[in-house]
Amino acid sequence: MSTDSPRHLQSNTLNHLVESHVGTSRDAIKADLVGKIVYDDPAVFRRLYIERVSIYLVTSCAASFKAKNAEDIKLLKDLVERASKKTPEALELEEINDTANDLNKQETSGNHGSAEEKKMYDPLVRLFNFIADFGHVGAELRKFQKTNGMLKADEPHTFGFPSCSPDFTISPHGVDASRSKLWRDQDAFGEVKPLKKQGPKPAIAGTIPPIVTQSADYARLFMSARPFMLFCVGILIFRTEFCVGIFDRDGIMFSPAYDMFQNTETFIRVVRSLACELSIEEIGFDPTVRVLTHAETPKAHWEHRRVPIRRGVIRW
């Protein structure tokens, strides 16, 4: 799909990204995604308006990026090199076992993954925020933050949602993602894998890699908890490569993949756009809707429950 405009939901399409169920079936998500994924679509970058980022800022940031972040870049390269001695299957199994063995996974645990993957989070977040803060601190609308615990259904309309945790979140400036369990405090998300072979584009046509079903699962819950989001954005890191996914109610569009350290200017444009340029409407929120404050939400929920429903009267 090459159009820049959001896709419209077809009447016969299963709304797999917005149905809420107790528990999560990634096998069902995988089956439903067949034929609904577009890869290497440059329209994703156009929808993120990455060309709106100042060329002066991009070149200035790129000139100092590697020198200022040499320690974190070396750490990431060492970690992915260590992970390369394992197969993708072994790394995925390690993540499954890490999740199964975590007795605190509903409350205060960190994210789950292989040993190498979990050590990638902190240096990646520092790289993201170096770009977001570059020039002058305070320019950013959002911060990249590691998710230090499971997102829970703390809002009244998300009762019964399963808890889950993306590897990092892109949250509005001033929100502490290590404390907040509210989906409304997440504007976008990120997922990390240590191998290039764990990326979203399958080696065998027609198959759905785990990083895709995992990200689609987060998007499904994100859009269920925030029903006025027309689409949501996720950035995927695999080894030192990255791409961006746009998840809507008809499937997924993935951008072309680039290497963070070989195509640094493109990486800077993507991160800077997400952090500093895009309005909430430009990353998916319905522009005809106003978001209630935290104080207004419980009151509105209670008043809605008190409205009498009369036969033959439709109330919105």
Buried (B, 14 or more C-beta within 10 A) or exposed (E): EEEEEBBEEEEEBEEBBBEBEEEBEBEBBBEBBEEBBBBEBEBBBEBBBBEEBEEEBBEBBBEEBEEBBEEBBEBBEEBBEBBBEBEBEEBBEBBEEBBEEBEEBEEEBBBBBBBBBBBBBEBBBBBBBBBBBBBEEEBBBBBBBBBBBBBBBBBEBBEEBBBBBBBBBBBBEEBEBEEBBBBBBBBBBBBBBBBBBBBBBBEEEEEBBBBBBBBBBBBBBBBBBBEEBBBBBBBBBBBBBBBBBBBBBBBBBBBBBBBBBEBBBBBBBBBBBBBBBBEBEBBBBEEEEEEEEEEEBEEEEEEEEEEEEEEEEEEE
